[in-house]
Amino acid sequence: MDFNSRVINFDYRFTDLEDEIILYIEKNREEIIQSKIVDLARLFFYSAKYNY
């Protein structure tokens, strides 16, 4: 199952933060593909921590 199919199938279960992460991934797909998982974790943790 690809990313878009998973998003559609589980959309009703996502939190607001997960929705924001999905939107970021959709808008920045090429950047995400080239990024290391550690860098993405820092990005999302920092955004979530200081977004509220």
C-alpha positions in Angstrom: 0.0 0.0 0.0 1.5 3.4 -1.0 1.5 6.5 1.1 -1.5 8.2 -0.4 -3.6 5.0 0.0 -2.7 4.8 3.6 -3.6 8.4 4.2 -7.0 7.9 2.6 -7.7 4.7 4.5 -6.7 6.0 7.9 -7.6 9.7 7.6 -10.3 9.5 10.3 -7.8 8.2 12.9 -5.1 10.9 12.6 -4.5 13.5 15.2 -4.1 17.1 14.3 -0.3 16.8 14.5 -0.3 13.8 12.2 -2.5 15.7 9.7 0.1 18.5 9.8 2.9 16.1 9.2 1.1 14.5 6.3 0.5 17.9 4.7 4.2 18.7 5.1 5.2 15.5 3.4 2.8 16.1 0.5 4.1 19.6 0.0 7.8 18.7 0.3 7.9 15.1 -1.1 11.3 15.6 -2.9 12.9 17.1 0.2 11.6 14.3 2.4 12.9 11.6 0.0 16.4 13.2 0.2 16.4 13.7 4.0 17.8 11.4 6.7 15.3 10.1 9.2 17.2 11.8 12.0 16.8 15.2 10.4 13.1 14.6 9.8 12.6 13.6 13.4 14.4 16.8 14.6 12.2 18.9 12.2 8.9 17.4 13.3 9.8 17.3 17.0 10.9 20.9 17.0 7.8 22.0 15.0 5.4 20.1 17.3 7.2 21.3 20.5 7.1 25.0 19.6 3.9 25.1 17.5 1.5 25.3 20.4 
